[in-house]
Structure formats: C-alpha cells, structure tokens
Amino acid sequence: MSESQVTRVLVIDDHEDVARMMSMVLMRAGCLVELAASADEAAAVFASTPGFDLVVCDVMLPGTSGPATVERLGHPLPATIFVSGYPRTYFVGTSEEIPSAASFVRKPFRSAEFVATVRDLLTVLAD
C-alpha cells in the first residue's frame, strides 16, 4: 500500500458488520474498498469494476465457499486473503479448503494484524 498507488480491495462477507469493519480498517490504511455480501454480488462487482489488487473473502458463504467464489471471479485472480472464525486446518479435505498459496487470517483479529497481512502479501507480490 504505497503512497503512490492506491490499493483496490474487494471484501466479500455475508455478515454486514464484519464486512464494514474490514472495510473501515482497509480504508484507514489507504485502500479503496468495494463490498459484496454473496458470490453473485462479488462476481457482478468484480466484472463491472476492473483493477482489484486484492480480494478479502470469508471462507463460508451462503450456498458456496469462499474459495469457489474467488475462483469464479476469473483469471488472472488478484491476491487473496481468506478469513474465518475457524482455524485454517478446519477446512482441510472439505469443499471450503483454502488453497495452500492463499493467505489466511482467523477472526476475530486485531486491525493491526489484518493490515500487516495485507501489506505483507502486497509487498511479496510487488517484488
């Protein structure tokens, strides 16, 4: 999240309060944020608003999984951070299994921890 370039983030979470909290944290860190509450809404926002640098997605969404939702967005996929109240290992071997290359943050999390994960991921991708 350099000062010369604004990071564009799509937050996908069906819990409005959680989505708004993540959005506020990201906006305070200098990001431009769009929200989506479902897989269908995420696909529509992603298609109509090109140029996202990052997707932050809840692992468990109504009727689908976060990984399936992100995969549905198409390629190339932006950097992705999955979030859940369950530990990452909970999803191993399930339809919600998180890709090994994806970042993960367990809820509840501190704002500083969340922003650090975002910054670390974007720094790695920029190198």
JOPEPE-V158008 format. One record per residue. RES is the residue in three letters. SS is DSSP state (h for helix, s for strand, l for the rest). OMEGA is omega in whole degrees, 0 to 359 (999 if undefined). D_LAST is the distance of its C-alpha to the last C-alpha in Angstrom with 2 decimals. Layout:
BEGIN
res = {RES & RES}
ss = {SS & SS}
omega = {OMEGA & OMEGA}
d_last = {D_LAST & D_LAST}
END
This chain:
BEGIN
res = {MET & SER & GLU & SER & GLN & VAL & THR & ARG & VAL & LEU & VAL & ILE & ASP & ASP & HIS & GLU & ASP & VAL & ALA & ARG & MET & MET & SER & MET & VAL & LEU & MET & ARG & ALA & GLY & CYS & LEU & VAL & GLU & LEU & ALA & ALA & SER & ALA & ASP & GLU & ALA & ALA & ALA & VAL & PHE & ALA & SER & THR & PRO & GLY & PHE & ASP & LEU & VAL & VAL & CYS & ASP & VAL & MET & LEU & PRO & GLY & THR & SER & GLY & PRO & ALA & THR & VAL & GLU & ARG & LEU & GLY & HIS & PRO & LEU & PRO & ALA & THR & ILE & PHE & VAL & SER & GLY & TYR & PRO & ARG & THR & TYR & PHE & VAL & GLY & THR & SER & GLU & GLU & ILE & PRO & SER & ALA & ALA & SER & PHE & VAL & ARG & LYS & PRO & PHE & ARG & SER & ALA & GLU & PHE & VAL & ALA & THR & VAL & ARG & ASP & LEU & LEU & THR & VAL & LEU & ALA & ASP}
ss = {l & l & l & l & l & l & l & s & s & s & s & s & l & l & l & h & h & h & h & h & h & h & h & h & h & h & h & h & l & l & l & s & s & s & s & s & l & l & h & h & h & h & h & h & h & h & h & h & l & l & l & l & l & s & s & s & s & s & l & s & s & l & l & s & s & h & h & h & h & h & h & h & l & l & l & l & l & l & s & s & s & s & s & s & l & l & l & h & h & h & h & l & l & l & l & l & l & l & l & l & l & l & s & s & s & s & l & l & l & l & h & h & h & h & h & h & h & h & h & h & h & h & h & h & h & h & l}
omega = {181 & 181 & 183 & 181 & 178 & 178 & 180 & 187 & 171 & 178 & 181 & 178 & 182 & 176 & 187 & 182 & 179 & 179 & 180 & 178 & 179 & 179 & 180 & 179 & 181 & 179 & 177 & 179 & 175 & 181 & 168 & 189 & 170 & 181 & 173 & 184 & 182 & 178 & 180 & 179 & 179 & 180 & 180 & 180 & 182 & 181 & 185 & 183 & 183 & 172 & 177 & 176 & 188 & 170 & 173 & 189 & 172 & 181 & 184 & 179 & 180 & 175 & 182 & 177 & 176 & 178 & 178 & 179 & 181 & 179 & 180 & 182 & 178 & 185 & 357 & 179 & 173 & 174 & 184 & 171 & 175 & 179 & 177 & 173 & 178 & 176 & 181 & 183 & 179 & 187 & 182 & 179 & 180 & 178 & 178 & 184 & 183 & 178 & 185 & 181 & 183 & 174 & 183 & 175 & 180 & 176 & 352 & 179 & 176 & 180 & 182 & 179 & 181 & 180 & 178 & 178 & 178 & 182 & 180 & 180 & 181 & 177 & 179 & 182 & 181 & 182 & 999}
d_last = {13.10 & 13.06 & 16.50 & 15.97 & 15.04 & 16.98 & 15.62 & 18.18 & 19.24 & 22.00 & 23.87 & 26.28 & 28.98 & 32.74 & 33.65 & 33.83 & 33.82 & 30.65 & 28.88 & 30.08 & 29.02 & 25.41 & 25.55 & 26.98 & 24.38 & 21.53 & 23.49 & 24.10 & 20.36 & 20.20 & 19.51 & 21.80 & 23.28 & 25.51 & 27.62 & 29.13 & 31.76 & 32.02 & 30.47 & 32.54 & 31.58 & 27.84 & 28.25 & 30.23 & 27.83 & 24.80 & 26.86 & 28.28 & 25.23 & 22.32 & 18.78 & 17.96 & 14.40 & 15.68 & 18.90 & 20.65 & 23.60 & 26.60 & 27.25 & 30.94 & 32.08 & 35.64 & 36.46 & 33.06 & 30.00 & 26.65 & 24.91 & 27.48 & 26.98 & 23.22 & 23.88 & 26.58 & 24.27 & 23.34 & 20.41 & 17.65 & 17.32 & 15.04 & 13.39 & 16.53 & 18.07 & 21.63 & 24.23 & 27.70 & 30.53 & 30.83 & 28.77 & 26.24 & 28.69 & 31.39 & 29.95 & 29.64 & 31.96 & 32.60 & 31.84 & 29.44 & 27.36 & 23.72 & 21.33 & 19.92 & 16.28 & 16.96 & 16.73 & 20.20 & 22.02 & 25.74 & 28.12 & 29.52 & 26.56 & 26.27 & 24.51 & 22.36 & 21.30 & 20.45 & 18.43 & 16.53 & 15.69 & 14.56 & 12.38 & 10.89 & 10.27 & 8.78 & 6.40 & 5.42 & 5.52 & 3.82 & 0.00}
END
